[in-house]
Amino acid sequence: MQGRLLDDASLDPVAGATITIGTSSATSGANGSFTVSTTAGRHTITITASGYRQKSLSRTLTEGSNSLGTQYMQPALLSGRGAAAGMVRRGGAAAAGAMLVSGTARAVAKADGSYAIYNLEAGRRTITAISSDGQSTGVASATINAGVTRTGVNISLALAPPPPPAL
């Protein structure tokens, strides 16, 4: 079994995570990649890493190579903090790589435009999204509750005006 672990907010690799399948385990490397030797059959896969929520998956593995693909690890929420998740779109298309900011919290939108931003202070919060090219911005507001991820906090980025015609 092989795969890669990324931070769900920053999309940075998660190194040093422990991946356990039955009695076999491995540790993710600097780039977040891991390989665990195991047998075919139905298995529970447990992933733990300092500063992240534990993740458990159930998979049926076959003989030979199996891949978990990329797994996103959710940062642990600090006391009195929550999270927000949604989609970032620009002109109806996914805004991959958009940067999201709210106070000191930061996140990056995935290829499909989805994002999650963690450890927002409880209360009414504004989340600002900036396109990867820095040309478009958008904002959304959401009420954040401690210990909870608020979903459906979608952001539309303004379309940049077309360049002036060449004279």
C-alpha positions in Angstrom: 0.0 0.0 0.0 1.4 3.4 -1.0 0.2 6.9 -0.9 0.9 10.5 -0.1 -0.2 12.8 2.8 -0.8 16.5 2.4 -2.0 19.1 4.9 -5.7 19.8 4.0 -5.2 23.6 4.3 -1.7 24.4 3.1 -1.3 21.4 0.7 2.2 21.0 2.2 3.5 17.4 2.6 2.9 15.8 6.0 6.2 14.2 7.1 6.5 11.9 10.1 2.9 10.5 10.1 2.4 6.9 11.1 0.3 4.8 8.8 -0.9 1.5 10.4 -2.6 -1.4 8.6 -3.1 -4.3 11.0 0.3 -5.1 12.5 2.2 -3.3 9.8 3.2 0.3 9.9 5.3 2.9 8.2 6.2 6.6 8.5 5.6 9.2 5.8 8.8 10.8 4.4 9.7 14.4 3.9 7.5 14.6 0.7 4.5 13.0 2.5 4.9 9.6 0.7 4.7 6.3 2.4 4.7 2.6 1.6 3.3 -0.1 3.9 3.6 -3.8 3.3 0.4 -5.8 4.0 -1.7 -8.7 2.8 -4.7 -8.7 0.5 -8.2 -8.4 2.1 -10.3 -5.9 3.9 -8.3 -3.6 6.2 -8.7 -0.6 8.4 -5.9 2.0 7.7 -5.2 4.4 10.5 -3.1 7.6 9.9 -1.9 9.6 12.9 0.4 12.7 12.9 1.2 15.3 15.5 -0.9 18.4 15.1 -3.5 16.6 12.9 -6.8 14.8 13.5 -6.5 11.0 13.3 -7.8 9.5 10.0 -9.2 6.0 9.5 -10.1 4.4 6.2 -11.5 1.0 5.3 -10.2 -0.5 2.1 -10.2 -3.9 0.3 -6.6 -4.5 -0.9 -5.7 -6.9 -3.6 -2.4 -8.8 -4.3 0.3 -6.5 -5.7 0.5 -2.8 -5.6 -2.4 -0.8 -4.0 -2.5 3.0 -3.8 -4.4 5.2 -1.4 -3.5 8.2 -3.6 -3.3 11.5 -2.0 -4.9 11.8 1.5 -5.5 15.1 3.1 -4.8 15.4 6.8 -7.0 17.9 8.8 -5.1 20.1 11.2 -6.3 19.7 14.8 -8.5 22.5 16.0 -7.1 24.6 18.9 -9.4 25.4 21.8 -12.1 27.9 20.9 -11.4 27.6 17.2 -13.3 26.2 14.2 -12.9 25.8 10.5 -14.6 26.7 7.2 -14.8 24.8 4.0 -16.2 25.3 0.5 -15.4 26.0 -3.1 -13.5 28.9 -4.8 -14.6 29.6 -8.3 -13.6 32.2 -10.9 -16.0 32.7 -13.8 -17.7 29.4 -12.9 -14.4 27.4 -13.1 -12.4 26.0 -10.2 -9.9 28.5 -8.9 -7.1 26.1 -8.2 -4.2 27.5 -6.2 -6.2 30.5 -4.8 -4.9 31.7 -1.5 -7.4 32.0 1.4 -6.8 34.3 4.3 -8.8 35.0 7.5 -6.9 36.6 10.3 -3.7 34.6 10.8 -5.3 31.4 9.2 -4.2 30.5 5.7 -5.2 27.9 3.1 -4.8 27.0 -0.6 -7.5 25.8 -2.9 -7.1 22.3 -4.4 -7.2 21.6 -8.1 -11.0 21.2 -8.0 -11.4 24.6 -6.2 -12.3 23.1 -2.8 -10.6 24.5 0.3 -10.6 24.2 4.1 -9.2 26.8 6.4 -8.6 25.8 10.0 -8.2 27.4 13.5 -10.5 30.4 12.8 -11.6 32.2 16.0 -15.2 31.5 16.9 -17.6 34.2 15.8 -18.4 36.0 12.5 -15.4 35.7 10.2 -14.5 37.1 6.8 -12.5 34.8 4.5 -10.7 36.5 1.6 -9.7 34.5 -1.5 -7.0 35.7 -3.9 -6.5 34.0 -7.3 -3.2 32.3 -7.9 -2.3 35.0 -10.5 -3.2 37.7 -8.0 -5.6 39.3 -10.4 -8.9 38.5 -8.7 -10.3 38.5 -5.2 -13.5 37.5 -3.5 -14.8 37.4 0.1 -17.3 35.4 2.1 -18.5 35.7 5.7 -19.4 32.8 8.0 -20.3 32.2 11.6 -17.6 29.9 13.0 -18.3 27.7 16.0 -15.6 26.2 18.2 -14.8 22.6 17.3 -16.9 22.6 14.1 -16.1 22.8 10.4 -18.7 25.1 8.7 -19.3 23.8 5.2 -20.7 25.5 2.1 -18.6 28.7 2.5 -18.2 29.3 -1.2 -16.4 32.2 -2.7 -16.7 33.7 -6.2 -13.6 35.6 -7.5 -14.3 38.7 -9.5 -13.3 38.3 -13.2 -10.4 40.6 -14.1 -11.3 43.2 -16.7 -10.0 42.6 -20.1 -6.7 44.4 -21.1 -7.2 47.6 -23.0 -7.0 47.3 -26.8 -3.5 47.9 -28.3 -3.4 51.2 -30.2 
